[in-house]
Amino acid sequence: MRGLGQRSFIMVHHSLTPDGTSVSWGAIRKYHVETMGWHDIGYHMGVERVGDHLEALVGRPEDEDAAACNQEQMNRLALHVCVVGDYDIVPPADELLNYLARYVIVPWMLRHNITPDRIVRHGDYATYKSCPGRAFDIEHLRLIAGGMSART
């Protein structure tokens, strides 16, 4: 389904799976298609450690609605990014947050005129979820992305 109009939020998710040295983005896509019955992975982008480096991974096209958060029309209103890992106990490293901001969030902010206060947690809308993890400091990510976008 094609997105209806301008995106006004960026929603951050985590996979709630351990990140390792192998790509699990394909496993997430397979789960979303085969188990959830979606036509594609539910997110627009992902970030994962592949071997010894971080990668930004392509999901759905930006002009398609996501499938990861039905609450308050957020599939339509937000661009969705999933960080592969479990951040309920251990926070994501600054290296990951900087990469996420530089290669995914800031380009979206600039392209869609989204301000840092519109970077939201999945759990802000699906309140029964901890996503993107209890230890994921969304305010810190907003500061990083805001600083980067101001320098661009």
C-alpha positions as CSV (number, residue, x, y, z in Angstrom):
1,M,0.0,0.0,0.0
2,R,1.4,3.4,-0.9
3,G,1.9,5.9,1.8
4,L,-0.6,8.7,2.0
5,G,1.2,12.0,2.1
6,Q,4.2,13.4,4.1
7,R,5.9,11.3,6.7
8,S,6.0,13.3,10.0
9,F,7.7,10.9,12.4
10,I,10.6,8.5,12.6
11,M,9.9,5.4,14.7
12,V,12.7,3.3,16.2
13,H,12.4,-0.4,16.8
14,H,14.7,-3.1,18.0
15,S,14.5,-6.8,16.9
16,L,14.7,-8.1,20.5
17,T,17.2,-10.7,19.2
18,P,20.9,-10.8,19.9
19,D,23.0,-9.2,17.2
20,G,25.8,-11.3,16.0
21,T,28.2,-11.5,13.1
22,S,25.7,-12.9,10.6
23,V,23.0,-11.0,8.9
24,S,19.6,-11.6,10.5
25,W,17.7,-9.0,8.4
26,G,16.7,-11.8,6.0
27,A,15.3,-13.8,9.0
28,I,13.3,-10.8,10.1
29,R,11.9,-10.4,6.6
30,K,11.1,-14.1,6.4
31,Y,9.3,-14.0,9.7
32,H,7.2,-10.9,8.7
33,V,6.2,-12.5,5.4
34,E,5.7,-16.1,6.3
35,T,4.5,-15.8,9.9
36,M,2.9,-12.4,10.0
37,G,1.5,-12.6,6.5
38,W,2.8,-9.2,5.4
39,H,3.9,-8.7,1.8
40,D,7.4,-7.5,2.9
41,I,9.4,-6.7,6.0
42,G,7.6,-4.3,8.2
43,Y,10.3,-1.6,8.4
44,H,11.7,0.9,5.9
45,M,15.3,0.4,7.0
46,G,17.4,-1.6,9.4
47,V,20.8,-1.2,11.1
48,E,22.8,-4.3,11.9
49,R,26.3,-5.3,12.7
50,V,27.6,-7.5,9.9
51,G,31.0,-9.0,10.7
52,D,33.1,-6.2,12.1
53,H,31.1,-3.2,10.8
54,L,27.6,-1.7,10.9
55,E,25.3,-1.8,7.8
56,A,22.2,0.1,6.9
57,L,19.8,-2.4,5.3
58,V,17.0,-1.7,2.9
59,G,13.4,-2.6,3.9
60,R,10.2,-1.3,2.3
61,P,10.3,1.6,0.0
62,E,9.8,5.0,1.7
63,D,6.6,5.6,-0.2
64,E,5.0,2.4,1.2
65,D,3.3,2.3,4.5
66,A,5.1,0.2,7.2
67,A,3.5,-2.7,8.9
68,A,5.2,-2.5,12.3
69,C,2.9,-0.3,14.4
70,N,-0.9,-0.1,13.7
71,Q,-1.5,2.3,16.7
72,E,-2.5,5.9,15.8
73,Q,-1.9,5.4,12.1
74,M,1.9,5.2,12.7
75,N,2.4,2.8,9.8
76,R,1.3,5.6,7.5
77,L,2.7,8.6,9.5
78,A,6.2,7.3,10.3
79,L,9.3,6.0,8.6
80,H,10.3,2.9,10.6
81,V,13.8,1.7,11.3
82,C,14.7,-1.4,13.2
83,V,18.0,-1.8,15.0
84,V,19.0,-5.4,15.2
85,G,19.7,-6.3,18.8
86,D,18.1,-6.5,22.2
87,Y,18.2,-3.2,24.2
88,D,16.1,-4.1,27.1
89,I,19.1,-4.6,29.5
90,V,22.1,-3.2,27.7
91,P,22.0,0.1,25.8
92,P,23.1,0.4,22.2
93,A,26.7,1.6,21.8
94,D,27.4,5.2,20.8
95,E,29.0,3.8,17.6
96,L,25.6,2.3,16.7
97,L,23.6,5.4,17.6
98,N,25.9,7.6,15.6
99,Y,25.7,5.3,12.6
100,L,21.9,5.1,12.9
101,A,21.7,8.9,13.0
102,R,24.1,9.5,10.2
103,Y,23.0,7.0,7.6
104,V,19.3,6.6,8.3
105,I,17.7,9.2,10.6
106,V,19.3,12.4,9.5
107,P,18.8,11.8,5.8
108,W,15.1,11.1,6.6
109,M,14.9,14.2,8.7
110,L,16.3,16.4,5.9
111,R,14.3,14.7,3.1
112,H,10.9,14.9,5.0
113,N,11.5,17.9,7.2
114,I,11.2,15.9,10.5
115,T,12.4,17.5,13.7
116,P,14.3,15.5,16.4
117,D,11.3,15.7,18.8
118,R,9.4,13.6,16.2
119,I,11.9,10.6,16.6
120,V,9.8,8.2,18.6
121,R,9.9,4.8,20.2
122,H,7.6,2.0,19.0
123,G,6.7,1.6,22.7
124,D,5.4,5.2,22.8
125,Y,2.5,4.0,20.7
126,A,2.3,0.2,21.4
127,T,2.5,0.7,25.1
128,Y,2.6,-3.0,25.9
129,K,6.0,-3.2,24.2
130,S,9.4,-2.0,25.5
131,C,10.6,-1.4,21.9
132,P,13.3,-0.3,21.1
133,G,14.3,-1.5,24.6
134,R,14.2,-0.2,28.1
135,A,17.9,0.7,27.9
136,F,17.5,2.6,24.6
137,D,17.8,6.3,25.4
138,I,15.7,8.0,22.7
139,E,16.6,11.4,24.1
140,H,20.3,10.7,23.4
141,L,19.5,9.6,19.9
142,R,17.5,12.8,19.4
143,L,20.4,14.9,20.5
144,I,22.8,13.1,18.2
145,A,20.5,13.4,15.2
146,G,19.7,17.0,16.0
147,G,23.4,17.9,16.2
148,M,24.1,16.2,12.9
149,S,21.2,17.7,11.1
150,A,22.1,21.2,12.2
151,R,25.6,20.8,10.7
152,T,24.3,19.6,7.3
